[in-house]
Amino acid sequence: MSASVTCPKCGESISVYRNPVPTVDVVIYAPGRGVVLVERANPPYGWALPGGFVDYGESCEHAAIREAKEETGLDVELTGIVGVYSDPDRDPRQHTMSVVYSAQAPDPEQLSAGDDAAKACFFARSALPELVFDHHKILTDFFRAIVALNIK
């Protein structure tokens, strides 16, 4: 989708494109403990996977590792890609496109809320809270994949 605006320097008409904003989310999984979720300190409020916006000049992988550390205090090792989620309505603030990674934390005892997370906790699959964005769908896809791979 594009629109035309007038260039303030030359007066010519130029096209401006509206594109989805790139984001990442991270499913940090620990067998026997579940997945890490953060309670958001900013709107939209609620429980979510750790994640956020990819900075200009940053790879998606680096953004995922950075966001996980900022929001959960955990150093993580990415273990795969859960999927790419791009429904225009997935985020009520704007159209985002998220690359979602799976990860493990070598030291899950370091879990602590940080950055824009009010809380950070492990949740068992059977005790997930209501989630914001499309994170319920992401976790459904994640758990379906680990069942297919027979990961405990």
ChimeraX commands (.cxc) that place a marker at each C-alpha (Angstrom):
marker #1 position 0.00,0.00,0.00 radius 0.5
marker #1 position 1.42,3.37,-0.91 radius 0.5
marker #1 position 0.50,7.00,-0.81 radius 0.5
marker #1 position 1.97,10.02,-2.53 radius 0.5
marker #1 position 3.44,12.98,-0.68 radius 0.5
marker #1 position 5.19,16.08,-1.87 radius 0.5
marker #1 position 8.95,16.22,-1.34 radius 0.5
marker #1 position 9.67,19.25,0.87 radius 0.5
marker #1 position 12.96,19.93,-0.97 radius 0.5
marker #1 position 12.12,19.53,-4.65 radius 0.5
marker #1 position 8.31,19.65,-4.74 radius 0.5
marker #1 position 8.04,16.39,-6.71 radius 0.5
marker #1 position 5.49,13.73,-5.83 radius 0.5
marker #1 position 7.07,10.70,-4.15 radius 0.5
marker #1 position 5.59,7.38,-3.06 radius 0.5
marker #1 position 5.60,6.43,0.60 radius 0.5
marker #1 position 5.00,2.78,1.41 radius 0.5
marker #1 position 3.33,1.41,4.52 radius 0.5
marker #1 position 4.89,-1.91,5.46 radius 0.5
marker #1 position 4.41,-4.25,8.41 radius 0.5
marker #1 position 6.78,-3.60,11.30 radius 0.5
marker #1 position 9.20,-6.48,12.01 radius 0.5
marker #1 position 9.04,-8.03,15.48 radius 0.5
marker #1 position 10.26,-11.18,17.21 radius 0.5
marker #1 position 8.80,-13.38,19.93 radius 0.5
marker #1 position 10.54,-16.14,21.87 radius 0.5
marker #1 position 9.10,-19.36,23.25 radius 0.5
marker #1 position 11.52,-20.16,26.08 radius 0.5
marker #1 position 10.79,-23.76,27.04 radius 0.5
marker #1 position 12.09,-25.80,29.95 radius 0.5
marker #1 position 10.96,-29.44,30.18 radius 0.5
marker #1 position 9.07,-29.99,33.42 radius 0.5
marker #1 position 8.57,-26.24,33.95 radius 0.5
marker #1 position 6.83,-25.08,30.79 radius 0.5
marker #1 position 7.15,-21.81,28.90 radius 0.5
marker #1 position 8.18,-18.35,30.06 radius 0.5
marker #1 position 5.52,-15.66,29.83 radius 0.5
marker #1 position 5.76,-12.01,30.82 radius 0.5
marker #1 position 3.02,-9.82,32.17 radius 0.5
marker #1 position 3.17,-6.64,30.10 radius 0.5
marker #1 position 3.72,-3.37,31.96 radius 0.5
marker #1 position 2.50,-1.35,28.94 radius 0.5
marker #1 position -0.62,-1.50,26.75 radius 0.5
marker #1 position -1.89,-3.82,25.58 radius 0.5
marker #1 position -1.81,-5.30,29.08 radius 0.5
marker #1 position -1.82,-9.01,29.74 radius 0.5
marker #1 position 0.42,-12.07,29.53 radius 0.5
marker #1 position 2.59,-12.56,26.47 radius 0.5
marker #1 position 5.65,-14.26,25.13 radius 0.5
marker #1 position 8.81,-12.22,25.55 radius 0.5
marker #1 position 9.51,-10.26,22.41 radius 0.5
marker #1 position 9.54,-6.91,20.74 radius 0.5
marker #1 position 10.60,-4.81,17.81 radius 0.5
marker #1 position 13.63,-5.50,15.65 radius 0.5
marker #1 position 15.98,-2.50,15.73 radius 0.5
marker #1 position 17.27,-1.02,12.50 radius 0.5
marker #1 position 20.53,-2.79,11.55 radius 0.5
marker #1 position 19.77,-5.76,13.85 radius 0.5
marker #1 position 19.13,-9.35,12.77 radius 0.5
marker #1 position 15.96,-11.09,13.92 radius 0.5
marker #1 position 18.09,-13.64,15.80 radius 0.5
marker #1 position 19.93,-10.94,17.72 radius 0.5
marker #1 position 16.66,-9.13,18.46 radius 0.5
marker #1 position 15.16,-12.35,19.87 radius 0.5
marker #1 position 18.15,-12.96,22.16 radius 0.5
marker #1 position 18.19,-9.28,23.23 radius 0.5
marker #1 position 14.44,-9.11,23.92 radius 0.5
marker #1 position 14.52,-12.36,25.90 radius 0.5
marker #1 position 17.33,-11.00,28.08 radius 0.5
marker #1 position 15.71,-7.57,28.54 radius 0.5
marker #1 position 12.30,-8.93,29.52 radius 0.5
marker #1 position 13.19,-12.11,31.42 radius 0.5
marker #1 position 16.80,-11.73,32.60 radius 0.5
marker #1 position 17.58,-15.01,30.83 radius 0.5
marker #1 position 20.42,-15.68,28.46 radius 0.5
marker #1 position 18.91,-17.95,25.82 radius 0.5
marker #1 position 20.06,-20.24,23.07 radius 0.5
marker #1 position 17.76,-20.21,20.06 radius 0.5
marker #1 position 16.76,-23.75,19.08 radius 0.5
marker #1 position 14.59,-23.16,16.02 radius 0.5
marker #1 position 11.85,-21.17,14.36 radius 0.5
marker #1 position 8.28,-21.80,15.49 radius 0.5
marker #1 position 6.89,-19.79,12.58 radius 0.5
marker #1 position 6.22,-16.40,11.06 radius 0.5
marker #1 position 3.00,-14.70,12.13 radius 0.5
marker #1 position 1.72,-11.79,10.05 radius 0.5
marker #1 position -2.04,-11.42,10.43 radius 0.5
marker #1 position -2.65,-7.66,10.05 radius 0.5
marker #1 position -4.79,-7.75,13.22 radius 0.5
marker #1 position -2.31,-9.65,15.44 radius 0.5
marker #1 position -1.30,-6.44,17.25 radius 0.5
marker #1 position -3.96,-3.78,17.96 radius 0.5
marker #1 position -1.35,-1.00,17.77 radius 0.5
marker #1 position -0.18,-1.58,14.20 radius 0.5
marker #1 position 0.43,-4.21,11.54 radius 0.5
marker #1 position 3.38,-6.29,12.73 radius 0.5
marker #1 position 5.09,-9.36,11.33 radius 0.5
marker #1 position 6.75,-11.59,13.92 radius 0.5
marker #1 position 9.44,-14.21,13.48 radius 0.5
marker #1 position 8.92,-16.54,16.46 radius 0.5
marker #1 position 11.84,-18.55,17.80 radius 0.5
marker #1 position 12.02,-21.43,20.24 radius 0.5
marker #1 position 14.77,-21.20,22.84 radius 0.5
marker #1 position 16.25,-22.76,25.94 radius 0.5
marker #1 position 17.78,-21.01,28.92 radius 0.5
marker #1 position 20.90,-22.71,30.31 radius 0.5
marker #1 position 20.18,-21.18,33.73 radius 0.5
marker #1 position 16.39,-20.82,34.18 radius 0.5
marker #1 position 16.91,-19.79,37.82 radius 0.5
marker #1 position 17.95,-16.35,36.52 radius 0.5
marker #1 position 14.34,-15.60,35.49 radius 0.5
marker #1 position 13.34,-12.08,36.54 radius 0.5
marker #1 position 11.08,-9.45,35.01 radius 0.5
marker #1 position 12.77,-6.51,33.36 radius 0.5
marker #1 position 12.37,-3.76,30.76 radius 0.5
marker #1 position 8.64,-3.48,29.98 radius 0.5
marker #1 position 7.66,-6.70,31.81 radius 0.5
marker #1 position 5.93,-6.40,35.18 radius 0.5
marker #1 position 6.32,-10.13,35.91 radius 0.5
marker #1 position 8.03,-13.13,34.33 radius 0.5
marker #1 position 7.02,-16.71,35.19 radius 0.5
marker #1 position 7.12,-20.25,33.91 radius 0.5
marker #1 position 3.71,-21.67,33.03 radius 0.5
marker #1 position 2.85,-25.30,32.43 radius 0.5
marker #1 position 0.94,-26.00,29.24 radius 0.5
marker #1 position -2.11,-26.96,31.31 radius 0.5
marker #1 position -2.06,-23.69,33.29 radius 0.5
marker #1 position -1.58,-20.98,30.67 radius 0.5
marker #1 position -3.22,-17.63,31.46 radius 0.5
marker #1 position -5.21,-15.67,28.91 radius 0.5
marker #1 position -2.73,-14.27,26.39 radius 0.5
marker #1 position -2.60,-11.05,24.36 radius 0.5
marker #1 position -1.87,-10.73,20.64 radius 0.5
marker #1 position -1.90,-14.10,18.82 radius 0.5
marker #1 position 0.31,-15.77,21.41 radius 0.5
marker #1 position -2.24,-18.51,22.16 radius 0.5
marker #1 position -2.03,-19.58,18.49 radius 0.5
marker #1 position 1.77,-19.46,18.62 radius 0.5
marker #1 position 1.88,-21.65,21.72 radius 0.5
marker #1 position -0.65,-24.07,20.20 radius 0.5
marker #1 position 1.66,-24.41,17.18 radius 0.5
marker #1 position 4.71,-24.79,19.44 radius 0.5
marker #1 position 3.17,-27.50,21.62 radius 0.5
marker #1 position 1.86,-29.34,18.56 radius 0.5
marker #1 position 5.42,-29.37,17.17 radius 0.5
marker #1 position 7.04,-30.69,20.35 radius 0.5
marker #1 position 4.41,-33.41,20.68 radius 0.5
marker #1 position 5.13,-34.44,17.06 radius 0.5
marker #1 position 8.86,-34.55,17.88 radius 0.5
marker #1 position 8.16,-36.43,21.15 radius 0.5
marker #1 position 9.94,-33.78,23.25 radius 0.5
marker #1 position 9.02,-33.92,26.91 radius 0.5
marker link #1:1,2 radius 0.2
marker link #1:2,3 radius 0.2
marker link #1:3,4 radius 0.2
marker link #1:4,5 radius 0.2
marker link #1:5,6 radius 0.2
marker link #1:6,7 radius 0.2
marker link #1:7,8 radius 0.2
marker link #1:8,9 radius 0.2
marker link #1:9,10 radius 0.2
marker link #1:10,11 radius 0.2
marker link #1:11,12 radius 0.2
marker link #1:12,13 radius 0.2
marker link #1:13,14 radius 0.2
marker link #1:14,15 radius 0.2
marker link #1:15,16 radius 0.2
marker link #1:16,17 radius 0.2
marker link #1:17,18 radius 0.2
marker link #1:18,19 radius 0.2
marker link #1:19,20 radius 0.2
marker link #1:20,21 radius 0.2
marker link #1:21,22 radius 0.2
marker link #1:22,23 radius 0.2
marker link #1:23,24 radius 0.2
marker link #1:24,25 radius 0.2
marker link #1:25,26 radius 0.2
marker link #1:26,27 radius 0.2
marker link #1:27,28 radius 0.2
marker link #1:28,29 radius 0.2
marker link #1:29,30 radius 0.2
marker link #1:30,31 radius 0.2
marker link #1:31,32 radius 0.2
marker link #1:32,33 radius 0.2
marker link #1:33,34 radius 0.2
marker link #1:34,35 radius 0.2
marker link #1:35,36 radius 0.2
marker link #1:36,37 radius 0.2
marker link #1:37,38 radius 0.2
marker link #1:38,39 radius 0.2
marker link #1:39,40 radius 0.2
marker link #1:40,41 radius 0.2
marker link #1:41,42 radius 0.2
marker link #1:42,43 radius 0.2
marker link #1:43,44 radius 0.2
marker link #1:44,45 radius 0.2
marker link #1:45,46 radius 0.2
marker link #1:46,47 radius 0.2
marker link #1:47,48 radius 0.2
marker link #1:48,49 radius 0.2
marker link #1:49,50 radius 0.2
marker link #1:50,51 radius 0.2
marker link #1:51,52 radius 0.2
marker link #1:52,53 radius 0.2
marker link #1:53,54 radius 0.2
marker link #1:54,55 radius 0.2
marker link #1:55,56 radius 0.2
marker link #1:56,57 radius 0.2
marker link #1:57,58 radius 0.2
marker link #1:58,59 radius 0.2
marker link #1:59,60 radius 0.2
marker link #1:60,61 radius 0.2
marker link #1:61,62 radius 0.2
marker link #1:62,63 radius 0.2
marker link #1:63,64 radius 0.2
marker link #1:64,65 radius 0.2
marker link #1:65,66 radius 0.2
marker link #1:66,67 radius 0.2
marker link #1:67,68 radius 0.2
marker link #1:68,69 radius 0.2
marker link #1:69,70 radius 0.2
marker link #1:70,71 radius 0.2
marker link #1:71,72 radius 0.2
marker link #1:72,73 radius 0.2
marker link #1:73,74 radius 0.2
marker link #1:74,75 radius 0.2
marker link #1:75,76 radius 0.2
marker link #1:76,77 radius 0.2
marker link #1:77,78 radius 0.2
marker link #1:78,79 radius 0.2
marker link #1:79,80 radius 0.2
marker link #1:80,81 radius 0.2
marker link #1:81,82 radius 0.2
marker link #1:82,83 radius 0.2
marker link #1:83,84 radius 0.2
marker link #1:84,85 radius 0.2
marker link #1:85,86 radius 0.2
marker link #1:86,87 radius 0.2
marker link #1:87,88 radius 0.2
marker link #1:88,89 radius 0.2
marker link #1:89,90 radius 0.2
marker link #1:90,91 radius 0.2
marker link #1:91,92 radius 0.2
marker link #1:92,93 radius 0.2
marker link #1:93,94 radius 0.2
marker link #1:94,95 radius 0.2
marker link #1:95,96 radius 0.2
marker link #1:96,97 radius 0.2
marker link #1:97,98 radius 0.2
marker link #1:98,99 radius 0.2
marker link #1:99,100 radius 0.2
marker link #1:100,101 radius 0.2
marker link #1:101,102 radius 0.2
marker link #1:102,103 radius 0.2
marker link #1:103,104 radius 0.2
marker link #1:104,105 radius 0.2
marker link #1:105,106 radius 0.2
marker link #1:106,107 radius 0.2
marker link #1:107,108 radius 0.2
marker link #1:108,109 radius 0.2
marker link #1:109,110 radius 0.2
marker link #1:110,111 radius 0.2
marker link #1:111,112 radius 0.2
marker link #1:112,113 radius 0.2
marker link #1:113,114 radius 0.2
marker link #1:114,115 radius 0.2
marker link #1:115,116 radius 0.2
marker link #1:116,117 radius 0.2
marker link #1:117,118 radius 0.2
marker link #1:118,119 radius 0.2
marker link #1:119,120 radius 0.2
marker link #1:120,121 radius 0.2
marker link #1:121,122 radius 0.2
marker link #1:122,123 radius 0.2
marker link #1:123,124 radius 0.2
marker link #1:124,125 radius 0.2
marker link #1:125,126 radius 0.2
marker link #1:126,127 radius 0.2
marker link #1:127,128 radius 0.2
marker link #1:128,129 radius 0.2
marker link #1:129,130 radius 0.2
marker link #1:130,131 radius 0.2
marker link #1:131,132 radius 0.2
marker link #1:132,133 radius 0.2
marker link #1:133,134 radius 0.2
marker link #1:134,135 radius 0.2
marker link #1:135,136 radius 0.2
marker link #1:136,137 radius 0.2
marker link #1:137,138 radius 0.2
marker link #1:138,139 radius 0.2
marker link #1:139,140 radius 0.2
marker link #1:140,141 radius 0.2
marker link #1:141,142 radius 0.2
marker link #1:142,143 radius 0.2
marker link #1:143,144 radius 0.2
marker link #1:144,145 radius 0.2
marker link #1:145,146 radius 0.2
marker link #1:146,147 radius 0.2
marker link #1:147,148 radius 0.2
marker link #1:148,149 radius 0.2
marker link #1:149,150 radius 0.2
marker link #1:150,151 radius 0.2
marker link #1:151,152 radius 0.2
view
